[in-house]
Amino acid sequence: MKRIFCFHFFVRIGLVVLTSLTVSAQSNRPISSNPTPTPDANIKISESLEKTTLVVSSGFATFLKDLNTYGRLGYRVLKSLNYGGSGNSQSFAAVLILEPDNQFEYDWVSSPNKNFLQTRLNSKARTGFTFINSFALTSCGDSDTEADSNPSMINSDILKLNKGDVFLVQRKNGVLAQTKEYKVLVAKLGLGKTPSKDLQKALDELPNGLRPTKVLFSKSGFADFAISILLEQDVSESELTKSEFRFIKEVGGFEKEINSLAAIGFRIISGRRIGLVKMALMVKENSNPTFYSLMDEEKYTKEFQKTIELGNSYKGILLGDSSCGSNETTNEKFFFTKNLQPIAFNYKILKLTDEKLSISLETARNEFLKEIKDNYRVIDLFYSRGLNVIFGK
């Protein structure tokens, strides 16, 4: 699941489209063996639409355009990611679920100055948008002159970042009422800085109702490194509850640290790795113990099923990092929890594309539809030498 890009947002095309999967290029609108309905088409016949679809788009601007095309048809983003290298090899993908009685609108938020991100997110929230995912990105050069001369370009104010995130937001049925409020905790890295203590202190002092959702990392200057935590709160909650959170930042003792907390009821919300530094957000859910196992993402073909057979359940991915010129994110890890009771749940991993694009569209679509028709559901997406989907039932 290679999610970190340069900020130019241009992506290779020719990737497969499964169910009614769309492959888009900047100069070519959705391509599919079954033509994708548009807002001007006969969208009343929702029965003709696939219940699950996956969009693969060229560049973030095209990705948003495609999501909004599908959103008007009633498709909601379930899972999304970005992957690829730099320049023309960047891609974005999303699994969409059809909700025929609703319509969805998608937009984006970013901030060259990390201290303004909270303001920008809440500005969107006041018009009915809610955060649904963030994409970690890496800028590998100076800002683009075309973008500098045209501030209206979608990537113009994030090209100047070295590392950062762009945020995908969603609005349902055009409702303008605010449903979420956001807060961003920021702690700088460097000599004399103690981001772990600063962030933990801020988490301990949170007002009731705020919940962490993502670990963010940014580098916006020669030595301006920062770790941030994104939090959200339901504005309609009448009784706000107080939860206990932990922020973990370790080099060598990461697994030991998270499992000492998992043993007393803490669970991972989000995780990230930058270089040798591993980070995780955890929340106290109950007093039931569990045990986390970590697995290198690139070893999934040999170790995923073995890990499941040892009595583990897949839970998610600790995001990794990429450097300039790299085609894949490094150091990403799957994390699993130990089942206290035996459960009957089957996983399958299907490679949708490979690095050489040698898997045909027809073959990939048929295999994907076979799993859906066999009552498998999409659990997650990741990129490892190609775009992959994890199914489960």
C-alpha positions as CSV (number, residue, x, y, z in Angstrom):
1,M,0.0,0.0,0.0
2,K,2.4,2.6,-1.1
3,R,0.9,5.9,0.0
4,I,3.6,8.5,-0.1
5,F,4.0,10.7,-3.2
6,C,5.6,13.8,-4.5
7,F,3.1,16.6,-4.5
8,H,2.8,17.0,-8.3
9,F,-0.1,14.5,-8.1
10,F,0.3,13.0,-11.6
11,V,-0.2,9.3,-11.8
12,R,0.3,6.4,-14.2
13,I,-2.7,4.9,-15.8
14,G,-3.6,1.6,-17.3
15,L,-4.4,0.0,-13.9
16,V,-7.3,-2.5,-13.7
17,V,-10.9,-1.6,-12.8
18,L,-12.8,-4.2,-10.9
19,T,-16.6,-4.5,-10.7
20,S,-17.3,-1.1,-12.3
21,L,-13.7,0.0,-11.5
22,T,-12.6,3.1,-13.3
23,V,-9.2,3.8,-14.6
24,S,-8.8,7.5,-15.3
25,A,-6.1,9.6,-16.9
26,Q,-5.9,13.4,-16.9
27,S,-6.8,13.5,-20.6
28,N,-9.2,10.5,-20.5
29,R,-12.4,10.2,-18.4
30,P,-13.5,7.0,-16.7
31,I,-12.8,3.9,-18.8
32,S,-14.7,0.6,-18.2
33,S,-15.9,-2.3,-20.2
34,N,-19.3,-1.3,-18.9
35,P,-19.7,2.5,-19.4
36,T,-19.7,4.3,-16.0
37,P,-22.9,6.3,-15.5
38,T,-22.5,10.0,-15.2
39,P,-24.8,12.6,-13.5
40,D,-26.4,13.2,-16.9
41,A,-27.1,9.5,-17.5
42,N,-30.1,7.5,-16.4
43,I,-29.0,7.2,-12.7
44,K,-32.5,6.4,-11.5
45,I,-31.9,2.7,-12.2
46,S,-29.7,2.0,-9.2
47,E,-30.2,-1.7,-9.7
48,S,-27.9,-1.6,-12.7
49,L,-25.0,-0.3,-10.6
50,E,-22.6,-2.5,-8.8
51,K,-22.9,-2.6,-5.1
52,T,-19.1,-2.4,-4.7
53,T,-16.8,-0.5,-7.0
54,L,-13.2,0.5,-6.9
55,V,-11.8,3.7,-8.6
56,V,-8.2,4.1,-9.6
57,S,-7.3,7.6,-10.7
58,S,-4.5,9.6,-12.3
59,G,-3.6,12.4,-9.9
60,F,-5.4,13.8,-6.9
61,A,-7.5,16.3,-8.9
62,T,-8.8,13.5,-11.2
63,F,-9.3,11.3,-8.1
64,L,-11.6,13.9,-6.6
65,K,-13.5,14.4,-9.8
66,D,-14.1,10.6,-10.1
67,L,-15.2,10.4,-6.5
68,N,-17.7,13.1,-7.0
69,T,-19.0,11.5,-10.2
70,Y,-19.7,8.3,-8.2
71,G,-20.8,10.2,-5.2
72,R,-23.7,11.7,-7.1
73,L,-24.7,8.2,-8.0
74,G,-24.8,7.3,-4.3
75,Y,-21.3,5.8,-3.8
76,R,-19.6,6.3,-0.4
77,V,-15.9,5.8,0.1
78,L,-15.2,2.8,2.3
79,K,-11.4,2.5,1.9
80,S,-8.8,4.6,0.1
81,L,-5.1,4.9,-0.4
82,N,-2.4,6.5,-2.5
83,Y,0.7,4.7,-3.9
84,G,3.5,4.8,-6.4
85,G,6.7,6.7,-6.8
86,S,7.4,10.2,-8.0
87,G,6.3,12.3,-11.0
88,N,4.1,10.3,-13.4
89,S,3.9,7.2,-11.3
90,Q,1.5,8.4,-8.6
91,S,-1.9,6.9,-8.2
92,F,-5.0,7.1,-5.9
93,A,-7.5,4.3,-5.3
94,A,-10.7,3.9,-3.4
95,V,-13.3,1.2,-2.7
96,L,-16.8,2.6,-2.9
97,I,-20.1,1.2,-1.5
98,L,-23.4,2.0,-3.1
99,E,-26.0,3.7,-0.9
100,P,-28.7,4.5,-3.5
101,D,-30.8,6.7,-1.3
102,N,-27.9,9.1,-0.7
103,Q,-25.5,11.4,-2.5
104,F,-22.0,12.2,-1.5
105,E,-19.7,15.1,-2.3
106,Y,-15.9,15.0,-1.8
107,D,-13.3,17.7,-1.3
108,W,-9.8,18.1,0.1
109,V,-7.9,20.1,2.8
110,S,-4.2,20.7,3.3
111,S,-2.0,23.3,4.8
112,P,1.6,24.4,4.1
113,N,1.6,25.6,7.7
114,K,0.8,22.7,10.0
115,N,-0.5,25.2,12.6
116,F,-3.3,26.3,10.3
117,L,-4.6,22.7,9.6
118,Q,-7.0,22.8,12.5
119,T,-8.6,26.0,11.2
120,R,-8.9,24.7,7.7
121,L,-10.5,21.4,8.7
122,N,-13.0,23.2,11.0
123,S,-13.8,25.7,8.2
124,K,-14.8,22.7,6.0
125,A,-16.7,21.1,8.9
126,R,-18.9,24.2,9.3
127,T,-20.2,23.6,5.8
128,G,-21.1,19.9,6.5
129,F,-17.9,18.1,5.5
130,T,-16.3,15.4,7.6
131,F,-12.8,13.9,7.5
132,I,-12.6,10.4,6.1
133,N,-8.9,9.8,5.3
134,S,-5.5,11.4,5.0
135,F,-2.8,10.6,2.4
136,A,0.9,10.9,3.5
137,L,2.9,12.6,0.7
138,T,6.5,13.5,0.0
139,S,7.7,16.4,-2.1
140,C,11.0,15.7,-3.7
141,G,11.9,19.1,-5.2
142,D,11.2,22.8,-5.4
143,S,7.7,24.0,-6.0
144,D,6.4,23.9,-9.6
145,T,6.6,27.2,-11.4
146,E,3.2,26.6,-13.1
147,A,1.6,26.1,-9.7
148,D,3.3,29.2,-8.3
149,S,1.9,31.3,-11.1
150,N,-1.6,29.8,-10.7
151,P,-2.6,29.7,-7.0
152,S,-6.0,28.2,-7.9
153,M,-4.3,24.9,-8.9
154,I,-5.2,22.1,-6.5
155,N,-1.6,21.4,-5.6
156,S,-0.3,25.0,-5.5
157,D,-0.2,25.4,-1.7
158,I,1.2,22.0,-0.8
159,L,4.1,21.8,-3.3
160,K,6.3,23.7,-0.9
161,L,6.1,20.9,1.8
162,N,8.8,18.3,2.0
163,K,6.5,15.9,3.9
164,G,2.9,16.2,4.9
165,D,-0.6,15.0,4.4
166,V,-3.6,15.9,2.2
167,F,-7.0,15.2,3.8
168,L,-10.1,13.8,2.0
169,V,-13.4,15.1,3.3
170,Q,-17.0,14.1,2.6
171,R,-20.4,15.7,2.7
172,K,-23.7,13.7,2.6
173,N,-26.8,14.8,0.8
174,G,-25.6,18.4,0.6
175,V,-26.4,19.0,4.3
176,L,-24.6,22.2,5.5
177,A,-25.0,21.5,9.2
178,Q,-21.7,20.8,11.1
179,T,-21.5,17.3,12.6
180,K,-17.8,17.1,13.6
181,E,-15.3,19.4,15.2
182,Y,-11.5,18.9,14.8
183,K,-8.4,19.6,16.8
184,V,-4.7,19.1,15.8
185,L,-2.0,18.6,18.4
186,V,1.5,19.5,17.2
187,A,4.8,18.6,18.7
188,K,8.2,19.4,17.1
189,L,11.1,17.0,16.8
190,G,14.7,18.1,17.4
191,L,17.4,18.7,20.0
192,G,15.8,19.5,23.4
193,K,12.3,18.6,22.1
194,T,10.3,15.9,23.8
195,P,7.3,15.3,21.5
196,S,6.2,12.1,23.2
197,K,5.8,13.8,26.5
198,D,4.3,16.9,25.0
199,L,1.7,14.9,23.0
200,Q,0.9,12.6,25.9
201,K,0.4,15.6,28.2
202,A,-2.0,17.1,25.6
203,L,-3.9,13.9,25.3
204,D,-4.3,13.6,29.1
205,E,-5.7,17.1,29.2
206,L,-8.2,16.7,26.4
207,P,-11.8,17.7,27.1
208,N,-14.4,15.0,27.1
209,G,-15.5,13.8,23.7
210,L,-12.4,14.4,21.6
211,R,-11.0,11.2,20.0
212,P,-7.6,10.8,18.2
213,T,-7.9,9.4,14.6
214,K,-4.5,9.8,12.9
215,V,-0.8,10.2,13.5
216,L,0.6,12.8,11.1
217,F,4.2,13.6,10.3
218,S,5.6,16.7,8.5
219,K,8.9,18.3,7.4
220,S,8.4,21.8,6.1
221,G,11.9,23.2,6.4
222,F,15.6,22.3,6.7
223,A,15.1,21.0,10.2
224,D,11.4,21.6,10.9
225,F,10.2,18.1,11.8
226,A,6.9,17.6,13.6
227,I,4.6,14.9,14.8
228,S,0.9,15.8,15.0
229,I,-2.3,14.0,16.1
230,L,-5.6,14.7,14.5
231,L,-8.7,14.5,16.8
232,E,-12.4,14.7,16.1
233,Q,-15.6,15.2,18.1
234,D,-19.3,14.7,17.4
235,V,-20.9,18.1,17.9
236,S,-24.3,16.5,18.6
237,E,-23.1,14.4,21.5
238,S,-25.3,15.3,24.6
239,E,-23.1,13.4,27.0
240,L,-19.4,13.6,26.3
241,T,-17.3,10.7,27.6
242,K,-13.7,10.8,28.8
243,S,-11.4,8.2,27.3
244,E,-7.8,7.3,28.1
245,F,-5.3,7.5,25.3
246,R,-1.6,6.7,24.9
247,F,0.9,7.9,22.3
248,I,3.8,5.6,21.7
249,K,7.1,6.6,20.0
250,E,9.8,3.9,20.1
251,V,12.8,2.6,18.2
252,G,13.7,-0.8,19.6
253,G,10.9,-1.6,22.1
254,F,7.8,-0.8,20.1
255,E,6.1,-4.2,20.2
256,K,6.9,-4.6,23.8
257,E,5.4,-1.2,24.6
258,I,2.2,-1.7,22.7
259,N,1.6,-5.2,24.0
260,S,2.1,-4.1,27.6
261,L,-0.8,-1.7,27.0
262,A,-2.8,-4.2,25.0
263,A,-2.6,-6.5,28.0
264,I,-4.7,-4.1,30.0
265,G,-7.3,-3.2,27.4
266,F,-5.7,-0.6,25.1
267,R,-6.2,-0.9,21.3
268,I,-4.3,0.7,18.4
269,I,-6.2,3.5,16.6
270,S,-3.5,4.6,14.2
271,G,0.2,4.0,13.6
272,R,3.1,5.3,11.5
273,R,6.8,4.6,11.0
274,I,9.4,7.2,9.9
275,G,12.9,5.8,9.6
276,L,13.6,3.8,12.7
277,V,11.0,5.6,14.7
278,K,7.7,3.7,15.2
279,M,4.6,5.5,16.5
280,A,1.1,4.5,17.6
281,L,-2.0,5.9,19.1
282,M,-3.9,3.7,21.5
283,V,-7.2,4.0,23.4
284,K,-8.4,2.1,26.5
285,E,-11.5,0.2,25.4
286,N,-12.0,-2.3,28.2
287,S,-10.0,-4.5,30.6
288,N,-9.8,-7.5,28.3
289,P,-6.2,-8.4,27.3
290,T,-5.0,-9.1,23.7
291,F,-1.6,-9.4,22.0
292,Y,-0.4,-7.6,18.8
293,S,1.7,-9.3,16.1
294,L,3.4,-7.2,13.5
295,M,4.3,-8.4,10.0
296,D,6.4,-6.7,7.3
297,E,4.0,-5.9,4.5
298,E,6.2,-7.1,1.7
299,K,6.2,-10.6,3.3
300,Y,2.5,-11.0,3.0
301,T,2.6,-13.8,0.4
302,K,4.5,-16.1,2.8
303,E,3.4,-14.9,6.3
304,F,-0.1,-13.5,6.1
305,Q,-2.0,-16.8,6.1
306,K,0.5,-18.3,8.6
307,T,-0.3,-15.5,11.0
308,I,-4.0,-16.0,10.6
309,E,-3.6,-19.8,11.2
310,L,-1.9,-19.0,14.5
311,G,-5.2,-17.6,15.7
312,N,-4.8,-13.9,14.8
313,S,-7.2,-11.4,13.2
314,Y,-6.1,-8.7,10.8
315,K,-6.6,-5.2,12.1
316,G,-4.8,-2.7,10.0
317,I,-1.6,-1.2,8.7
318,L,1.1,0.9,10.3
319,L,2.0,3.4,7.6
320,G,5.6,3.7,6.4
321,D,7.6,6.3,4.6
322,S,9.2,7.0,1.2
323,S,12.2,8.9,0.0
324,C,12.8,10.8,-3.3
325,G,13.0,8.5,-6.2
326,S,11.5,5.4,-4.5
327,N,8.6,3.6,-6.1
328,E,7.3,1.9,-2.9
329,T,6.8,2.9,0.7
330,T,9.2,1.2,3.1
331,N,8.7,-0.3,6.5
332,E,4.9,-0.6,6.4
333,K,3.6,-3.3,8.7
334,F,0.3,-5.2,9.1
335,F,-0.8,-5.6,12.6
336,F,-2.9,-8.4,14.0
337,T,-4.6,-9.2,17.3
338,K,-4.7,-12.6,19.1
339,N,-8.1,-14.1,19.2
340,L,-9.1,-15.0,22.8
341,Q,-11.8,-17.3,21.4
342,P,-11.7,-19.3,18.1
343,I,-13.5,-17.5,15.3
344,A,-14.5,-18.7,11.8
345,F,-13.3,-16.0,9.5
346,N,-11.5,-16.5,6.2
347,Y,-9.2,-14.0,4.4
348,K,-8.1,-13.8,0.8
349,I,-5.7,-11.4,-0.8
350,L,-6.1,-10.6,-4.5
351,K,-3.5,-8.7,-6.5
352,L,-5.4,-6.3,-8.7
353,T,-2.3,-5.0,-10.6
354,D,1.4,-5.7,-10.7
355,E,4.4,-3.5,-11.3
356,K,4.6,-4.5,-15.0
357,L,0.8,-4.3,-15.5
358,S,0.8,-7.8,-16.9
359,I,-2.5,-8.8,-15.2
360,S,-5.3,-8.3,-17.8
361,L,-8.3,-6.2,-17.0
362,E,-10.7,-9.0,-17.8
363,T,-8.8,-11.5,-15.6
364,A,-8.6,-9.1,-12.6
365,R,-12.3,-8.1,-12.9
366,N,-13.5,-11.7,-13.1
367,E,-11.4,-12.7,-10.0
368,F,-12.7,-9.7,-8.1
369,L,-16.3,-10.4,-9.0
370,K,-15.9,-14.0,-8.1
371,E,-14.9,-13.1,-4.5
372,I,-17.8,-10.6,-4.2
373,K,-20.3,-13.2,-5.5
374,D,-18.8,-15.7,-3.0
375,N,-19.9,-13.3,-0.2
376,Y,-16.4,-12.0,0.5
377,R,-16.3,-8.3,1.5
378,V,-13.4,-5.8,1.1
379,I,-11.4,-5.5,4.3
380,D,-8.6,-3.3,3.2
381,L,-6.4,-2.1,0.3
382,F,-2.6,-2.1,0.2
383,Y,0.2,-1.7,-2.2
384,S,3.1,-4.1,-2.4
385,R,4.6,-4.7,-5.9
386,G,1.1,-3.9,-7.1
387,L,-2.3,-2.9,-5.8
388,N,-3.9,-5.5,-3.6
389,V,-7.2,-6.1,-1.9
390,I,-7.8,-8.0,1.3
391,F,-11.1,-9.9,1.3
392,G,-12.8,-11.5,4.3
393,K,-16.0,-13.4,5.2
